[in-house]
Amino acid sequence: MAARLAFGNSLKELRFLFCQTGEGSAAVRAFVRKSYPLMKKHNPHTPILIREALGTPPRVFARYGVYPCRTEE
């Protein structure tokens, strides 16, 4: 599991957006709660941003270098 949480050098930023109370965001909240400490431990210089907003569908943004963000919903 720890090897999957170590990002490559090309990843510049990782952003999680989700609703703090919505059922659709429950899995993302659980993942962030469980995995954030390990992600930061293995990637101390990569910004990991967590944004909670009411009614927001769960999304993950990954930024690689100067190219546009890649979004997963």
Helices and strands as residue ranges (DSSP letters): G 2-5, E 11-18, G 23-25, H 26-42, E 48-52, E 59-64, E 70-72
